[in-house]
């Protein structure tokens, strides 16, 4: 889709150029809006390592025209394998449900190029410090900008959310992860099913976990899980002797992680916000519903809700945008609430270690199609 689309006279200001912000920006611009995205960083880049996308977010990529870009350097692993104490307890293929792994920088680049192609303006070194439900954003520079729609896609520390005063509840889980993007090292790893996503769990005598996610033929995402109060397990740079003693089969990729630049340990957190819109301001992504990564739906729900927000706002009459935003989140929120709660529960009880946990209930969000106009009749 190109920037030659007919403009509808509406304008959106978006805070945050992550997955949610860029998805909303592209979807709005393709529907005739002029869109400006503010990124407080001096450059556009996606922090993090790898990502798993499911049917819900893949449908969004198709709908906004980012599919080919995203698929070009990604893969669908044969199985999601769970191993406990070195023994395989399950191999899940999800019965043909579409899913895909890729690096986060690759997905970000695909969304960015799609947004720019649609005519989105992106400002770097431009920090939104507050927003007004009447349709205004204030920048750190002192500039105030007016819009028909303000979108807070500015993460767990959202200035849009906090300046408006949305009520929120936030709690921390006992565990967290350190993420790395490293070479595949397939030759060094030796024989084995190294194209699978493999969830390695060590429960005794201490909890340590490695999530192994091949992203393409060259790059591997690994996430090292440890409790917050485990000083040795959560240390960065990682304690290579500890991790290789528990997971010796992963020594080549763990060695690569040990020399990674500026690694950070992230504790799991859940944020529940009382409402996702007020007036002409709406929240998407982690600003609205940050969740533990147990079911790999943080980015998926962010992209899904950003896309449906753009559709709802566009379909509303000029005088009805505020009501349309309220209807949007009342309609879309329940499925996100359910996966958020399940993700928090699994993080708390480490239940994914049992294997075979991607049943119909836990795949509810993954199977959701935000582009299907009859989705709520069939969900």
N, C-alpha and C positions, 0 to 999 in steps of 0.2 A: 504494500500500500504506500502511496506516495504523498508528498506534501501538497499535491495539486487538488486535494479533496476540497469540496465547497465548505466554507466556514459558516457556522450557524450563529455567529455573533456572541457566543458564550466564551468565558475565559476561566481557566483554572490555575491556581497557584498550588504547587505541591512541594512539601518539605520532605526531602530525602530521595536520593537517587539509588536506592537499593532495588531489590526484586519487586516489592510492592509498588514503590513510587514509579518505577519505569513501566510496569505493567499498566497501572492506571493512566499514566501519561500517554502511552501509545494507544490504548483503547479509546481514550477521550479524543485525542487528536484525529484519529481515524474516523471519528463520528462528527467532526466539524468544529471541535473546540480549538481555541488557541490555548496552549499549555506552556507554562514555565515551571521548571523543576529547579529547586534550590538544593545544592549540596555544600555543606559547610567545609568539607575537605578541599584542599587546593587542587586535587586531581580526582578523576573518576576511577575508582577501582573497587573491586569487591574483596573484602577481607574474608579469610576462611579458606577452606580446602576443597572438599568435595560435597556432593549432594545427591540425594535420591529423589527423583520425581515420579509421581504416579499419574494415573489416568486423568485425574482432575486438573492438574497443572499442565499436563501435556495437551489437553483440549484447549486450554487458554493459549498455549504457544501456537497451536494451529489457528485459532480464531484471530489472533493479532498479526499473523504472518511471520512469526519468528521460528516456526517449526524447522525449516531447512537449515537455518543457521545453527540452531541448538543441536540438531541431530548429527551435524557434520563431524563432530569430534566427541562422540559419546558412545555408550554401549548399553545393551541389555544383558546382564549376566545370566547364565543358565539357571542358577538357583540362589536363593537366600539360605545359606547354611548356618546352623547354630551348633557350636561345639562347646561342651562343658568338660572341664578338666581334661582336655585333649581328645574327647570322644564326640563324634558327630551324633547329635540327638534328633536332628531334622534337616530336611532339604525341601524348601518350598518354592514352587514355581508360579503360584498365584492363579493357576488355571487359565492362563492366557491373558490375564489382566495386564494391560500395557504398563510398563515401568521402565525407567531409564536412569543410568548413572552418568555423571559428568562432573567436571570441576566447576566450582562456583565462579571463578573468573570467566570461564567459557560461557556459562549461562548469562552472566552479567553483560558480557560483550554482545551476545545475541539480542538481549532486551534493549540495550543501549542503541545499537544500530537500528533496530526496528523503530524505536521512539524517534530518533533523529530523522529517519526516512519519512516518518509521518509528519514532520515539521515541528517537533517539540523543541523548545528553547531550553537549554540547560546551562545554569549558572553555577560555576564552582566558586569556592571561597565565598559562599553566600549563605549565611546562617540565619535561619528563621528563629527568632527568639520568643515570639508570641503570636497568637492568632486571636481573631474575634469571630464569634459565630455569625455576625452580620456579613462576613465575607471579606476579611482583611488579614494580612500578615504583616508583621513588623520585622525588619531585618536588623542584624547587629550593626549595620552601617548607618542606621537611623531612618532608612527609607521605609515607607508604608505603601503597600500595594493592595489594590482592591480586586476582587474576583467574584464570579458567580458561584464558585465552588472552591473551598480550601480543603486540601487533603493532607493529613498528618501521617506520613509514612516514615517518620523519623525515629523509629526504634524504641527500645525499652525505656529510654530516657527522654521520651518525646516532649519537646517544648510546646508543640501545638496542644497536646493533651493536657499537660500540666498548667499551662497558662490559662486555658479556658476553665479548668477546674473540674474535669471529669473525675468522678469518684472511682477509686481503684483499690484492688486488693492484690498484694504480691506476697509470695512465699517462696522460700528456697528449699530445694531438695538436698538430701545428704550427700549426693554424688555430683560429679562433674567430669569434664573431659578436656584433653589437650588435643588439638587437631593439627594434622600435618598433611602436606601434599608432597609425596616423594616419588622417585622412579619406581616402576613396577618391579624391577629386579627378578623377573621370572626365571632367568637362567640360574641365578644365585639361590633362589628358593628351592629349585630342584623339582622333581616330579610331584604332581598334586593338582587339585582342581582350583588353580589360582585365578581362574576367570569368575569364580563365584564371589558374591558377597559373603564374607565369613564373619560371624559374630563369635569371637573367642571369649569364653567366660571362665574365670578362675574364682571359685567361691570359697575354697578352703586351701590353706588356713587363713587366707585373707582375700578380700574382694579386689580383683583387678580385671580389667576387661580391655580387649582390643577389637574394634570394629574395622574390618578390612574391606575396602570398597574400591575395586578397580574402576577407573573412570574412562579409560580409553586404552590404546595399546602401549602408551608411554607412561601414564601417570596413575598413581595410586593414592587414594585418600585413606588415612588411618586415623582413628580417634582412640586415644588412650584414656580409659575411664578409671577413676579412683575416688574414694571418699574425700570430701573437703578436709576432714580432720586427719587424713593420712599424709603427713608432711613429706614422706619419702615418695609416695606414689603420685602426689600432685605437684611435685617439684618440677620447675623448669629452669634450665634445660633438664631433660629427663635423666633419671638415674639409669643409665644403660645396663649396668650390671643387674639391677633389680628386674627390669623388664625382660631381658634376655634369659634370666634364670627361670622366669615363669613361663615365657613363650619362646623357647629356644628355636622353634621352627620358623619364627619370624625375625631371626637375628639380622638378616641383610637389610630389611626395611626399617627395623628399629635403629640400626646404626645410622641410616640416612636421616631418621628423625632426630637423632641425638645431636646432629650438627646443623639443624635448621635454624634460620635466623629468627630471633625474637619470638619464641613460642610463648603462648599464654594459656593458662588453665582457666576454664570457664565453668563456674558452678551452675547447675540446672536451676532455672527459675520459672515460675508461672505468674502471669499477670492477668487478672480479670478486671475489666473495666465495665462500669455500670451501664454505659450506653456507648454506641459507636458513632453517634452524630449529635450535634447540637447546632441548630440553625443551619447555616450553609457550610459548616465544617464537619468533616468526617475523618475517622481514623481507620487505618488499615495496617495489617501486618503486626509486628511486635508491639507497636504503639497501642494496639487494641487487644491483642491476645497472644502474647509471648507464651511459649509452651516448651516443656521438656521434649527432647528429640526422640523419645522412645519409639514412636510410630512414624517418624520421618515425615511429619506433616506441617512443620513450621512454615517453610517456604511455600508449600502447596496451598495451604489455606490463605496465606498472604496474597499469592497471585490470583487465587480464585475469587477472594473477596474484593480485590482491587478491580478485577475485570467486571464483576457483577455490579459494583458501585458505578463504574463508568456507564454501563448499560442503563441502570436505573436513573441516573442523573440526566442522561441524554433523553430518555423517553418522557421525562417530566416536563410539564409546561413551565414557562419562565417563573410564574408565581407559585409553582408547586414543588420546587426543588427541595425545600425543607421537609415537607411531608413525604416526598419520595425517598429521601435519605432515611427517614425514620422507618418507613415500610421496608426499605432495603435491608437494614440490619436486623429488624424483627424477623424477616423472612430467612436471611442467610445465617444468622447467628446460631441457631440450635445445633446444626451439624458441627460447627466449629467448637461450640461449648463441649459437645460430647467427646470429640477427639482430644481436646485440651485436657479434659478430666481424665480420660483413659491414659493419656501420655503421662500425666502427673502420677497416677496410680502405679503404672508400670515402673516409673523411675523410683518410686518409693519402695516397691516390693521386689524390684529386680526380676519381675516375672517373665521378661522376654527370654531369660536363660532356660526356661522350660522347653523352648522350641515349639514349632507349630502354633504360634500365637497369632498369625495373620489369618484369623477366621473371618466369617462374613461380618461380624460385629466390628472387628478392628480394621477391616478393609472398607467400612462404610464410606469414609471420607475419600479414600483412594478411588473408589468406584464412581464417585459423584461427578456429574457432567454439568459444569456451570453454564455451558453454551446451549443446553437443551431447555427450550422454553417450557416444556412440560415436566421439568425435573422434580418439582415439588409434589406433583401428583403421583410420581412413580418412585420417589425416594423411599 
